[in-house]
Amino acid sequence: MKAKELRDQTTEELTLKERDLRQEVFNLKLQKAAGQLANTAGIVKAKKDLARVKTILRSREIAGGAKGTRAQG
């Protein structure tokens, strides 16, 4: 899934998507360990999609919390 499409989704939708992708990665790894997975590229794709979702969620979290706060440093 493209990052632009993900940014158009709500935070709740992204949270659900994150949960689904975590489950998908787990299932694919389990299939690989059992020798049932023929195409291992699915694991890489699911992990990259999960990383995209987590990045967008984190950037929204930072943007929401950045208002009215000062960075310490």
HUGIJO-V347708 format. One record per backbone hydrogen bond with DSSP energy under -0.5 kcal/mol. CO is the residue of the C=O (numbers start at 1). NH is the residue of the N-H. If there is no record, write none. Layout:
[[CO NH] [CO NH]]
This chain:
[[2 6] [3 7] [4 8] [6 9] [10 14] [11 15] [12 16] [13 17] [14 18] [15 19] [16 20] [17 21] [18 22] [19 23] [20 24] [21 25] [22 26] [23 27] [24 28] [25 29] [26 30] [27 31] [28 32] [29 33] [30 34] [31 35] [31 36] [31 37] [32 35] [36 38] [38 40] [39 42] [40 43] [40 44] [41 45] [42 46] [43 47] [44 48] [45 49] [46 50] [47 51] [48 52] [49 53] [50 54] [51 55] [52 56] [53 57] [54 58] [55 59] [56 60] [57 61] [58 62] [59 63] [60 64] [61 65] [62 66] [63 67] [66 69]]
